[in-house]
Amino acid sequence: LELDEFEDWLGRCRPAVLGKEGVAIAADTGEGTLAAILSAAAREDDGDHGDGSKNDPGMEENSISSKQRNWVKGVGEGRLDEDNLSLYLRFSEGVDEDDNWKADGFTDLTKHAHLARLYGSELASVEATTSSVDEGEEGKVRLLYDVVYQEGAPRDQPTGLVVEAPRGGSLDIGMLHNNDQHTITGRQRCTIELWYHLPQAHTMTDEIILVRRSLFYEDNDDASKLCLPDEKHNTLWELAVLPTGLLELRTGAGSVVTSVMH
């Protein structure tokens, strides 16, 4: 037996079976895909092209320098909370009576200015918030709204928000980073805060995916697939709320951590 290395999120908690049986298990759980991703990332950082050849020292130095220029600096290194925000959505576009947000999406209020694209907009509305989040002082902060999907939205129809997280961007955090890479340790961990309101218990028969991180293998991949709850083959990790109300953090390697009812 060998312990999986997924310390950034779950710690050393799940043994993996080696040999032919382990290969079969990995194929079923997606662990093989995740292992290939991590291996490719490690080879890239070492200058290994995967065919036995490597960059010469001069080329490697130039390659690392080029990578560093393309990476957003200061992620996770700020002294103030607002300096460490990588994404902040208040859905303030809800004040627009023309509903332009359905086509234009929602703007990230951090300095990184990401765009959150909405899928299933015909099933969604933006309403005055019912959360307990501090709305801030009027006139100094953007108004706070909630994105609300209709109950009973078809499970096979994409519904949700998609934000791109390119390699080296401010949202490239939590995974695929270690102390040996040119990335900084501030990217190894992150905190996700969100407010959600569940439908009535008797109508909630399926889990709801609150947030997930997935990979795109091709530029022409259909981003709407990321908003399908059962589309998991590209998933690195996801946080779901179960019909019982419990939260469950799952990884592409098959590890699971479930919250406890108090």
QUIRAHU-V915894 format. One record per backbone hydrogen bond with DSSP energy under -0.5 kcal/mol. NH is the residue of the N-H (numbers start at 1). CO is the residue of the C=O. If there is no record, write none. Layout:
BEGIN
nh=NH co=CO
nh=NH co=CO
END
This chain:
BEGIN
nh=2 co=16
nh=4 co=14
nh=6 co=4
nh=9 co=6
nh=10 co=6
nh=11 co=6
nh=13 co=11
nh=15 co=13
nh=16 co=2
nh=22 co=18
nh=23 co=19
nh=24 co=20
nh=25 co=21
nh=26 co=22
nh=27 co=23
nh=28 co=24
nh=29 co=25
nh=30 co=26
nh=31 co=26
nh=32 co=26
nh=34 co=30
nh=35 co=31
nh=36 co=32
nh=37 co=33
nh=38 co=34
nh=39 co=35
nh=40 co=36
nh=41 co=37
nh=42 co=38
nh=43 co=39
nh=44 co=40
nh=45 co=41
nh=46 co=42
nh=47 co=43
nh=47 co=44
nh=48 co=43
nh=49 co=53
nh=55 co=47
nh=60 co=56
nh=61 co=57
nh=62 co=58
nh=63 co=59
nh=64 co=60
nh=65 co=61
nh=66 co=62
nh=67 co=63
nh=68 co=64
nh=69 co=65
nh=70 co=66
nh=70 co=67
nh=71 co=67
nh=71 co=68
nh=72 co=168
nh=75 co=72
nh=77 co=74
nh=78 co=74
nh=83 co=80
nh=84 co=80
nh=84 co=81
nh=85 co=82
nh=94 co=91
nh=95 co=92
nh=96 co=93
nh=97 co=95
nh=99 co=96
nh=102 co=99
nh=103 co=100
nh=104 co=100
nh=105 co=101
nh=106 co=116
nh=108 co=114
nh=109 co=88
nh=113 co=110
nh=116 co=106
nh=117 co=115
nh=117 co=162
nh=119 co=160
nh=123 co=120
nh=124 co=121
nh=125 co=148
nh=127 co=125
nh=127 co=146
nh=129 co=144
nh=139 co=141
nh=140 co=137
nh=141 co=137
nh=145 co=90
nh=146 co=127
nh=148 co=125
nh=148 co=146
nh=150 co=123
nh=153 co=150
nh=157 co=154
nh=159 co=227
nh=160 co=119
nh=162 co=117
nh=169 co=166
nh=172 co=169
nh=173 co=171
nh=174 co=187
nh=181 co=178
nh=187 co=184
nh=188 co=185
nh=193 co=191
nh=203 co=200
nh=204 co=200
nh=204 co=201
nh=205 co=203
nh=208 co=241
nh=210 co=208
nh=210 co=239
nh=211 co=239
nh=213 co=237
nh=215 co=234
nh=217 co=215
nh=221 co=218
nh=223 co=221
nh=225 co=222
nh=226 co=223
nh=227 co=224
nh=228 co=225
nh=229 co=227
nh=231 co=228
nh=232 co=230
nh=235 co=232
nh=236 co=213
nh=237 co=213
nh=238 co=250
nh=239 co=211
nh=240 co=238
nh=240 co=248
nh=241 co=208
nh=242 co=240
nh=242 co=246
nh=245 co=242
nh=248 co=240
nh=249 co=257
nh=250 co=238
nh=250 co=248
nh=251 co=255
nh=252 co=236
nh=254 co=251
nh=257 co=249
nh=259 co=247
END
